[in-house]
Amino acid sequence: MTNINARLLIVDDDPTILFMLKKGLAGDRNQYEILMANDGQKALAILDREKIDLVVSDINMPIMTGLDLLATIRVRYPETKVILMTGYSSRKVREQVKESGCLYFLEKPVDLGHLKELIAKEISQEKGSGFAGTLSNIQLDDLIQMCCLSAISTAIRARKGDEVGTLFIEEGEIIHAVYKDLHGEEAFYEILAWRSGSFETLGNVPVAEITIDKNWQFLLMEGLRRVDEKAIEAEEASKEGNKNTVADKNTARLRVLIVDDSSMMCRILTDMLESDKGIKVIGTAKNGEEALDKIDRFKPDLITLDVNMPVMDGSTAIKHIMIKTPCPVIIVSNPHKSSQVRVLDFLLLGAVDFINKPVKRKDMSGQQNRLISSVKTSATAATKSFKRIRAPKANPAQNRKEKTKRPCGKIVVLCSGAGGYAELIRTIPLVSRNTNAGIIAIQHMPEGFVSSLVCYLNKRSQIPVCPITEETPVFGGTCYVGACGSPFSMQAEGLQTIIKIGNKLPGEHDQDNTDSFFSSIADEYSGKMLVVLFSGANTGSMEGLKRIRERDGQIIIQKLDTCMVAGSLEAAIKNQLVSAEADTAGIIKAIAEK
């Protein structure tokens, strides 16, 4: 029997076309294995599990278009080739495809014979290109040096067990590297650290972006220096008998590093966190400098970080953490109102969440539960998905003149949680002052932080931004901000719609309030609703969102590949509630549409 190494993935939301293509290509099953997916998200899940040589995808699909799928493949799996097809060709589509860099573009109905020829041609090239070897006789750095000195253009795929990394060389310079969620220099250093494995060259593979701009000699020297440094650290750790690391590796407990200059607060946080059997505090640090040393030694799953500390404060520390050793960070602080804007700067730098330090005079059990919940949620954050953004510029008052309060044409709810602050802060200032929509921004945050977030956004936005109070009238062209978990509801009083805040009942959970709030919006604004879900959004039990959809509302989500905490968004997709996935520009466009 022929040994099949090549894999072909067909992606189309039309089950009839999937069946016909699989049946038509079945005659070539001795050349390649055929896999199928009926949307872009499922295709990416297959690409995560399997090595796919060639993707044949439709363009017009819900949730993720073929062009979006192609863009993601070029970033995550640049060696995978893509053929696009569509039954709805237009000049605009042809121009987009031309710029996308796909291998071929076919219009439906597809000529099956022609498609088979193209697939056979590309699969045969894949089989015949490059060479393979083992790193037992030649080190990877030697191979890279040989390619760079020869000034060739090629890609090198290296494997170590189940781990796969790819390096891209263009005319003798290393321009890109991919390993898991890492891209650029850090991916290169991770791959170079492998001292055994196998490799193959892939020929000249185009890349979506150039992520490395240093010369190859520097990269090799720095990479080898890091390898030697890790070896020394490993030897020292072994001599010291690091009990924390050994014990935690044998358990499934979340490993947390607490950074705070107060030894009393470190003790309180430790006791609170370790009350949960799934969490282990592996160490504490009294400033940022000490924290960076312990991060290198202990490799925590999550860091709690204070803002104001001696020697190296939290702001400097988080910059080093996100550049050198990206790891989920929660800001745990009780800043004064005058310094709360600094917390927003931390969130723009990559912190996943912000919670207040425990205060003895308040409900300690409730504070403990919020801390543990934040840690567990934030620990799932894909920090590599975060892209640092610039703080929006202040918008002079004369550019945002108050207009006569006007009726609300539709309701837009921006729902955000852990990892979603930055995207929320980026989005609201871009909403046009000409919009007739009433914008309600619900962020999972301490209630005392609402006024600072409102003040920050109001100075930078084209539309007025104000907090939600006990009874807040909703007008078009205004943004209203509230903390997730408050018992909000939308109620009509004559011709005016009011946001009301009720009393939280004993035993009532945040998800109960979320469901009831969405349901009240659906009842008041049938057909005139848009819900945008950002990273970490509280989606309740989905009953409220289902009500939104039943009443002809639209639900879109932040692009998953930019999302740090995607669990609730993926659940909404699984429940078939999501209309589209969008970047910031797409979200603003959806808000502007009547």
N, C-alpha and C positions, 0 to 999 in steps of 0.2 A: 504494500500500500504506500502511496505517496505521502511523504511527510509534509504537512501543510504548516508553513510558518507565517504566511501573510494573513492579515485580518482586514476585512472590508466592513465598514459600518454604514448602513443606509438609514437616513433620518427623514421622516415625512409624517405629517399629522393625518394624512389620508390613509386609512388601513387598506383600502383597495390598491392604491399605488404601491404600498409596502409589499403586499402579497404578490402583485404582478412583477415587481422588480426582483424579488427573491426567487420567484419561479423562473423568470427569464434568465437570471444569472446562475441558476442551479447547475447548468451544464458545465460551468467552470469551477465547480466546487473542489476539484482536485488541485486547483491553483491557489485558492484562498478560502478562508472561512467567512461566512456572512453573518453579521450581527445586525439587529434592527432596533430602532427607537422611534417613538411617535412624538417626541418633542425634544427641544434642545437640552433641557435639564437632565433628562434620562440619558441623552447622548453623552453629556459630560460625566455622568456617573459611570458609564461604561468605560470612557476614556481614562478615568481615574483607576479602574480595576485592570484594564487590558491594554496591551500595546496594540494600537490601531495604526495600520499603515496608510489607509486611505478612507476618507469620509465622503459620501455622496449625500448631499443634503438639499432639501427644499428651502426656499427663501421665506415664503410667507407661512409662518407658523405662530400660534399663540404663545404667550409667556416669553419666549426667546426666538427671535427670527434667525434665519440661516446666516445672515450677515453678522449678527451678534455672536452666534456660535463660532463662526469663522474667526472673529476677532479674539475670542477667548482661547481658541485652539492655537492661534499664532503666538499667544503669550505663554500658555501653559505647556503646549505640546508642539513646538515649532517644527519638529521633524515630520509631523503628520500632514499629509497632503489632503486638499479639499477640492471637490467638484461641486459646484452649485447648480441648481436647476429651479425653474419657476414656470408657472402657467400664467403669470400676470406681469409680463414684461412691459416696461415703459422706458422712456429715455432716462428718467431719473434713476430707475433701478439699474439700467445698464451702466450708467456713470458710477453708481455706488459700487457695483461689482468690479468695474475696471480699476477702481481705487483700492479695492479690498485685498488684492493679491491672491485670489483663488487660482487654482490650477486651470480649470476650464469652466465655462458657463454654458449651460444647455437650456433651451426653452422646451417646455412641455407642449405636446406629447413628445417624450424623449424617444429618439431612434435607438432602440435597444442594441442593435448591431454595432452602432457607432460607440455607445456607452461601453459595451464589452471590449471593444478595441482599445479605448482610452484606459480602461481599468487594467487590462492585460499589459499594456505598454508601461504604465507606472509601476505595477507590481513587479514586473520583470526587472525594471531599473532598480527597484528597491532591493531585490534579491542579489543583483549582480554588482551593486556598488560597495565600495569600501573593503576593509579587511578586518579580520578579528584576531585577537591574540590574548595572551594572559599576562598579568602584571607580575608574575613570578620571575620572569626573565628581564622585563623592562619596566621601570617605574613610570607612572603616569606623567610625572614632571619631565622625564626624559623625552617622552613622546611629544609633549607640548612644545618643549624647547626645539625639537627637531622640526616640527611643523612651522613654528614661528621663524626659525632661521632660514627655512626654505621659502618664506614669504608666500605660502599657499593659502587658499580659502577652503575651509572644511569645517565640519562639525564632528565632534568626538563624543560618542555616547559611552559612558562608563557605568558598570554594574558591580555592585557588591551585595551578594545575596538578593534580597528583594528590593534593594535600594537602586535607584536609577538617577543619574545626573547627566546633563548634556552641556558641553562647552562649544562655543562658536568662535571660529578664527576667520578673520577677513584680511587677506593680504599680509599675513604674518602678525596681526595684532588680535588679541583676545577682546571681543566686543560684547559678549553676552554669555551668561551661564544660567542654567535652570536646575534647581534641585528641590523637590517638593514644592513648598510655597515660597521658597527663596528665589530671588532673581538678582543678577549682578554680582558684585564682588563677594558678598557673603556666601552666595551659592558656589562660586568658584573655590573659595577657601574650604568649604565643607567637602567638596568633591576631591580636592587635592589631598585632603587629609587621609583618604583611603590608601592603605599600604598594600592592598591585595584586591583582586577582582578580575574583571574582563573588560575589554573595550572593543569598539568598532568605529570606523569612520563612516560618515554618512554622505560625504560629498559636500558641495557648496549649498547649504540650506539657508534661504532668506530668513531674517529675523524681523519681528514686528517693531522692535525698538532696540537701540544701542544703550546698554545699561552700564558698560564699563568703559572708562576713558583713560585709564592708566596704562603705561606701556607694559609689555609682557614680562620684561626683566624684573620690574618692581613687584608685579603680582606674584611671580614665582618666589622671589626672595621673601616677601611678606608671608606668603602661604607656608613656606618651609619653616619660617621663624615661629609661626603659630603652632605648627605641628610639634616642634621641639619644646615650645612652652607648655603645651598640653601634656606632653610626656613627662616633663618635670613636675607639673602640678599633680598628675596622676600618681607619680611615685611618692610625692610628699603626702598626699591624701591617704595613700595606702599605709605609710609609716605612722601617721597620726591615728589611723583606725577611726575614720569619720563615722561614728555610730549613727548620726542622723541620716546620712545619705544611704548607708547600707540598710537600715531598718525600713526607711520609706520606700526603697526600691522593691522591697518584698511585700509591700501593701499597695492598696489602691487609694490611699489617702491623698488628698490635695496637700501639697507642701507649700506653706506660706512663710514669707519673710516679712516681719513687721519693722518698719523704719519710722522711729519717733524718738525725739530727744528726751522724752519723759519716761523714766523707767517704770513709774506708776502706771502710765497709760499702756505701755508694752505689756505689763502684767494683766491689766484689765482685758485688753484685746486678746491676749493669749488664752485666758480663762474662758472668755466668751466663745472663741473659735473652737477650742478643743472640747467644748461641751458637745460638739457634734463629732461623732466617731469617724466621720469621713474626712476630717481636717486635722492636719498636724502642723504646728508652728515649728519650723526647723531652725529658727534663729531670729535675733533682733539686732537692729543697728541704730545708733544714736544720731547718725547724720548720713548725708548722701555719699560721702567718701567711703565710710565704713560699709555702707550698703553695697556699693559697686564691688568691693573686695569679696563680700559674702555671696553676692550673686554669682560671681565666677566660681566660687568654691562649692556652693550648695545647689546651684541650678534650680531655684524654686519654680513652682507652677504659677505662683501669683505673688504680687508684692502689695502691701498696704503702705502708703507713703504720706507722711505729714508735709505740710507746706513750708512752715517756718522752722528752720533748724540751723545750728551753728556749723562752721567749717564749710559745708556744702549744703545749700538749701535744696528743697524738693524740686524747684524749677530746673536747676542745673543737673540734678540727679536724673530726672526723667528724660532729659535730652540725651544723656549718655546711655541710659537704659535702652531707649528706642532705637538708637543708632548701633550700639555695640551688641546688646543681647536682648532683643525685643521680647517682652514678657508682659502679660496682663497686669496692669497697675490700677489700683483703686486709691483715690485720694480720700484719706480719712482725716478730717480736719474740722475745726470750728472757727473759721476765719471771721474777723469782724466785717461788717457790711462794707467798710472802706476797702477791704482787701479781698472781697469775694470775687472781684473781676480776675484776680490771679488764678482762681480755681478754673475759670473759663479758659485761661491761657493753657493750663495743664491739660484740659480736655481737648484743646486744639492740637496739643503736642502728642496726643495718643493715649492719655489715660482713659480707661474704659468706663469708670463710674466715679461718682462722688457721694459720700455719705458723711454725716456728722459724727464726731467723736461721741462716745457714750457719755451721758450726763447723769449723775447719781439721782438727782431730784426727779427725773422722769422715769417712765415705765421701763425698767431695765430688761424685762423679758421681751418686750416689743423691740427695743433697740438691738438686743442680741439676735433676734430672728431676722431683722433687716440686714444686719451685718453678715450673718451666715448666708442669707439668700443672695446678697450682692456678691459675696466671694464665690459661691458655687456657680452663679450665672456668668460672672466676669471671667472665671477660669476657663470657660469654653471659648473665649474670644480668640479669633484668628487675627492676632496683631499684625501679621504680615499683610493683611488686607487693608490696613490703615495707611492712608496717605496724608501726611502732614499738610494742613491748609493754612493759608495766611488769614489773619483776623480781618474780617470785613472792615473797610474804611468807614470812618464816621460820615454820615450824610448830613450836610449843612441844613439847618432848619428851613432856609428859604427854598430848598429843593423839595420840601415835603410840607407845603402849605396845607393847613386844615381845610377840608372841603365841607360843604353842607352834608350832614349825616344823611346817608341814602339807604334805601331798602337793600336788604341782602338778597342777591340773585341766586346764590347757592352757598352751601356750606362745604368748607374744606377742612378736614381734620388731619393734622400732622401728628402722628403718634410715634413717640420715640422712647427708647430706654437705654440700657447699657450699650456703650459703643456708638450711640446715635447722636450725642450732643453736637459733634462737629458738623455732621450733615444738616442737622436742624439749623445751626447757626449760619451755615453757608446758604441755606435755602431761603429763609424768611426775608433777608435783605434784598433778594432778587425779585420778590413779588412786586409787580407793577402797581404804581399808585392809581392806575386807571381801572384796576380790577373791581368788579361789583360783588366779589365773593367775600363772605365772612370767614376769616381764617382762625381756627382753634388749634393751638399747639399744646399738646399734652406730653410732658416729659416726665419720666420716672426720676424724681429728684426730691430732696428734702423740701418741705413746704416753705421754710424760711429762705430758701434760695430763689424762689420765684421772682421776688422784687428785683434782685440783682440781675437775673437773666432778662427780665423785662427792660430794665434801664439800659443794659448793654445792647439789646436788639433795637430798642427805640431810637438810639443814637445813630444806628447804622442802616435803618430800613427806610424804604420809600413810603411805607404806610405806617400809621400810628400803631404802636404795640402797647398793650395794657394788660394788667393782671385780671384774672377772673375773680370777682368778688361774690358775695352772697347772692345778689341778683344783678346780673350783667346783661343789659340790652345788647343785641347783636346787630351790627350795621355792616354794610358792604364796605370793602376797602379798609378794614381794620383787623388787626391780629390780636387774639386773646390767648393768654398763656396761663396754664394751670399745672399742678403737680398730679401725676398719675396716682390713682388710688382714692382721690377725693370723690365723694358721691355726687357727681355732676348729673344734670338732666336738662333737656331742652323742653321748654314749655311755651305755648302761644298764649299771649295775653292781648286780646283784641287783634290789631294788625301787627303787633310787635312780638318778636321771639326773644325769650329771656333764657340765659344760662343760670340755673340755680344750683347752689351747693346745699345739699341736705346734711343730715347728721348720720355719721357712720354707726350702723347698728352693731351690737355685740355679736361676734362670730362672723361678721360680714367680711369677705375677702376682696382684695383689689380686683380680681377677675369678675366678681359679681357686679361691682360698680362699672367696670368696663363694658360688660354686656348690656347693662341697663342704659348706659349713656349712649352707646351706638343705637340701641333700639329706639330711644327717644328721638334721636336725630332722624332715623328712618321714618318715624311716624309724622314728623313735622315737615320734612323736606323730600318727600318722595320724588325720585327722578332728578333731584338737584343736589346730589351728594358726591363728594370725592373723599376717599380715605387714603392717606399715604402712610405706609408703614416703614419706619426706619429701623436700623439695628436695635435689637433688644426690645422692640415694641411689645407692650402688654396687649395681647389679643383676646384675653379672657378665655371662655370656653368655646369661642367661635360663634356662639348663638347670636350675638349682637352683629357680627360681621355678616352672618348669613341673612339677617334681617335687612341689612343695608343692601345686599345684592338682590334680595327678593323685591325690594322697593326701587329697583333700577338704579342703584348707586354703583359707583365705580371704585374699585380697590386696586391701587398700584403699590409696588414695593421698591425699595432701594435695590439697585443691582446687587445681587448676592456676592459677586466677586469683590465688592468694595465694602462688604458688611462684616463687622467684627463679630457680632453675636446674631447669627442667622436662624436660630432654632424656631422662633415663633413665625418668622416669614416663610420658612420651609413648610411649617405646619399649615399655614394658610394656603400655600400652593397645593399641598396634599389634599386639602379639603375643597379644592377647585373653586376658590373664592377670588383668586387674583386675576385681574384683567390684563396687567402688563407689568414688566420689570423696567425701571427707567433710571437714567442718571439724573444729575441735578437739572440739566437743561430740559430733559423730558418731563420732569416733575413740574417745572415752572410753566412749560407749555400746556400741560394738562390743567393747571390751575387757571391759566388765562382763557382756556376754551369756555365758551358760553354753555 
